[in-house]
Amino acid sequence: MVLHLCPAGDGATVLAELHANAARTSADPDSQRVLLTQTQPYANHNGGQLAFGPDGYLYLGLGDGGSGGVCACASSSFIGVSPSKTS
């Protein structure tokens, strides 16, 4: 399971992997492995879609970086992350 979150505090975007139970109804918080932490200029407007593309990469929308309803950039940023197999 991959999780995209913005923890309270500094507003940074975090991309993390967690292991789900066999029924896939919950995840073990102790299994969290942070894959990416991206600082953000403000604590709002940091949401975005998380999806695998047809190329097999995981794409993460980082939001527009706005503050108080003002957009700090022309469009959302995307980072492609290549999934790796772990045993």
Secondary structure by P-SEA (a helix, b strand, c coil): cbbbbbccccbbbbbbbbbbcccccccccccccccbbbbbccccccbbbbbbccccbbbbbcccccccccccccbbbbbbbbbbbcc
